[in-house]
């Protein structure tokens, strides 16, 4: 596998696999240059804390125990048997530069551990994108960076999921993602970066303006990755879940996955 110097995970909250119907030139470019899947399954229940918790901690919600309410009011335990990808990297590389930018505050408050020295920023989507891009320009040695945009979920709750109004919000989020990709390119980091763009859940399966069920519209998400060792234009194998993102991230950085994780590396991902 080719050397990867950093992993950047960009999350589009509530976008499900609806990006296929939206105008997303930046995501489309990553699809062409990397691997993609639009039938990846997220965690149950299909709620943000449970799903982002599974992505970041490599296990199902019945293990990490996160809910929106818990993540809003409590810090994630430093001694949990289910460490986040940030803790896995920190323990392997004590001096690694780590960053989490989140439009939805509970991620930085109660999902990412508070004692790891992770650079955390929480603000609205556009400002978040600009701040994340500036951080990349000033910190090209960052090892692991997570960015979460909230706009698609906000639009889904307001106007309905899988609707023209949500497609517009997804397109706007693609534009914000473009700010970050431009910063990666301008700083010469593209050649040795693994970039993952993923959603946490969809919506509209049972409630047109809600989510949480096991309906395919709620549970099916997209997952795209591009970088060293990834075959351009390839398709993910079946059976990939949101939790597997954790295994991909640490494998790319050469860090051992915690034995407690359920996350698995998708077959043939890095060739």
Protein Blocks (a to p, Z undefined) as FASTA:
>chain_A
ZZdfbdcddddehklmmlmmmccfklmmmmmmmccdfkbccdddddfklmmmmmmnopaf
klnopafklmmmpccdfkbcbdcfklmmmmmmmmbccddddfblklmmmmmccklopacd
dddfklmmmmmmmmmmmmmmbfbdcdddfklmmmmmmnoghifklmmmmmmmmmmmmmmm
mmmmmnopmmmcccddddfbdehklmmkbghiacfklmpccdddedehiaghiacdehia
fklmmmmmmmmnopacdfkbmbdcdehklZZ
